[in-house]
């Protein structure tokens, strides 16, 4: 009961949106809980999933789910806090990052999204997508450093905020003027 997994309906919606991006992607499942999102990514042919979870009951559920599904490869578990893991993670970059901290831990959203949005972000591939699950009444910021919200999807009491890294605009004056006298 201490683990609040992403609802089946919300997870289905999430993966319908992500369908064209999953196959062959590298996925980081932060605050993984039972691992439902990362396991779904593996079932849809993600090349690798890294789970980050520190709560012993959730870790036990995650390991049990991996064993029950006979998944023996393509994943790594980081049994530590998200903040500590992000600082020492060496297996980047990731194509997709999903975070679902406890809803009442607003500071976790801010700290994690700010870290991921720091520029340059060594953890994110250039076209990475970061998805944060939160209560629909809890508004996340539109920007966290180089991360900008591109979509807000609301379903029931939950919401998914989608963020992408700012991409240089080839038509902007600064990019066309560089190198010219």
C-alpha positions, -999 to +999 in steps of 0.1 A: +000+000+000+030+023+003+036+020-034+012+040-057+017+024-091+007+044-122-029+033-130-034+009-159-055+034-178-029+062-174+000+039-183-019+028-214-024+064-224+012+072-218+024+043-239+000+051-267+016+086-268+052+071-266+046+042-290+067+055-319+096+063-295+098+031-274+115+005-296+152+006-291+151+034-266+169+038-233+145+045-204+152+058-169+123+050-145+128+073-115+109+067-082+101+033-099+080+018-072+067-016-085+084-009-119+052-008-139+063+019-163+098+004-169+084-031-173+059-018-199+088-002-217+107-035-217+077-053-230+075-029-259+112-034-269+130-007-251+167-015-254+174-009-217+156+003-186+172+016-154+150+016-123+157+040-094+140+032-062+151+034-025+120+022-005+126-015+005+089-025+000+089-010-035+122-026-043+108-060-032+078-055-054+100-045-084+123-075-080+093-098-076+077-084-108+109-089-127+112-125-115+076-133-121+079-120-157+112-139-162+130-108-172+167-115-168+184-088-190+180-053-204+176-036-170+195-023-140+182-015-106+197+014-086+186+009-049+192+045-038+177+079-038+170+096-071+192+126-062+222+104-054+217+082-084+214+111-108+247+126-096+266+094-101+248+078-131+273+070-159+251+050-183+235+080-199+222+093-222+185+083-219+158+088-246+129+087-221+128+096-185+097+089-164+094+103-129+066+096-104+077+108-069+052+107-041+026+133-049+032+151-016+069+155-023+068+187-044+104+193-037+113+160-055+097+172-087+115+205-086+149+191-077+147+163-102+134+183-131+159+211-124+188+186-124+176+170-157+171+205-172+206+217-163+225+226-194+242+207-208+224+176-195+247+146-196+218+123-188+195+132-217+198+124-254+193+155-276+157+145-284+149+130-250+115+133-235+110+136-197+075+127-184+064+136-149+033+121-133+015+143-108-019+152-094-039+172-118-044+200-093-006+203-087+007+225-115+043+219-124+064+247-139+064+252-177+102+253-176+130+237-156+163+250-170+166+237-206+135+216-202+103+231-216+068+215-212+055+204-245+023+187-234+000+183-204-022+152-204-049+149-177-067+117-169-089+114-138-071+128-108-036+124-124-017+143-150+014+138-172+036+167-180+059+161-210+092+180-212+118+183-240+151+200-242+152+233-260+164+227-295+185+253-313+165+270-340+185+270-373+166+300-385+174+322-354+197+352-360+223+339-336+227+306-354+229+321-389+252+350-379+278+329-362+310+327-381+301+356-404+319+390-405 
